[in-house]
Amino acid sequence: MQEINLRNYAYLGDAVWELFIRERTILQTNNAKKLHQITTNLVKTHSQFELLHFIEDKLTEDEQDLVKRARNLPIPVGRRNIQTEYRQATAFEALIGWWYLHDKSRYDKMMALIETQLRY
């Protein structure tokens, strides 16, 4: 398989993560405004930062390397006020994108673990 750059893994991971969350939040309410609020709280930078922290000690050496490299990607100027969290969230998204493309069973296992931490 062709090597994909980390930013593209993060781009894919962002979409996969949002779909994962939306699939779960639609079961929480029929109110569109509340649904949007629940979803945005779970896909925001701070939530991804916390979830990466939760799974870090469960990552393989290769996954830890991917996270480290993704954390070191250049940060857009507008995000510099929350640089640490933004870097962690980017790493979280890159990891999800990588799992999604390269290891569906690991993706399923880790997403099940992550889901135990979600508060709707």
N, C-alpha and C positions, 0 to 999 in steps of 0.2 A: 504494500500500500504506500502511496506517495506520502512523504512527510508533510505535515501541516504545521504552520507556525502557531505559536502559543496564543496569539491574539485571536486567531481564527477558531481555535478550540474554545476560547472564552466566549466568543461570539455565539458559537453553536450551543455551548453550555448554558448561556443566558436564556436562550430560547427553550431548551430542554427543561431547565429548571422552572421557568414560568409555566410551561405546559404541565409539568408534574404538579405544581402548586394549584393551578386552575382545575385540574382533574379532581383534586381533593376539596377545594373550596366550594365548588358548585353544590356539594352535598350539605353545606353549612347553612345556607339561607337562600330565599327566593328574592330578597331585596337587593337590587342591582347596586345601590350605593354602598350598602354594607359588604356585599361581595367584593366590590372593588377595594374597599378599605382593608378587608382581611387579606386579600391577595397582595396588595402593595406592601403591607407590613411584613409579609413573608419573603418577598423578592427584593426588598431593599438591601442596601450595602451592609448595614449593621447586622441584619439577620444572617446574611451569608458569612460575614466575619465570625459571628458566634458559632455557626454550624461547622465551619472549617476548624475552628479551635476544638470543637467537640470530637471530630473524627481524626484529628492529626495523629494521635498515638495509635491509630488503627490502620494507618497507611503503610503500604510496602515501601521499600527503599526507593524503587523507581517512581512511585507516586509522590513521595516526599521530594524527590529531585524535581519532578514536574512542577510541584507547588512552589518550590524555591525559585525556579526559573521564571514562572509566571508572576510571582510576587515582585520580581525585579524588572518587569516591563516598565517602560516610561509611562508616566501618568499625565493624562490631559490636564492642561492648565486649570480648567474650571473645577477639577476634583482635588486640587492640592490642599484644600482646607481639611479634608478628611483622608489624607494620603494613606495612612496606615490601614484604615478599614477598607479603603478602595482597593489597595494592593491585595489584601487578603480575599476580598470578594472576587477580584479578577482571578486569583489563583483557584478559588472554589469553583468558579464557572469553567475555567480551563480543565480542571480535573473532571468535572461532570461531562464536558464535551469529549474528553479523551476516553473516559469509560464508555460513553454512549457509542462511539465509533469503533473502539477496539476490544471491549470486554463487557458484553451485555450482562453476563452473570455477575460480574463484580459490580456493575452499575446497579443491578437489581438488589444485590445484597446490601450495598452501602446506602442506597436510597431508602430501603426498609429501615436501616439503622437510623438514618437521618430523620425519617418520619416520626420516630419515637420522641423526638425533641420538639416537634412542631406544636405550637399553641395557636389554635384557631380563634 
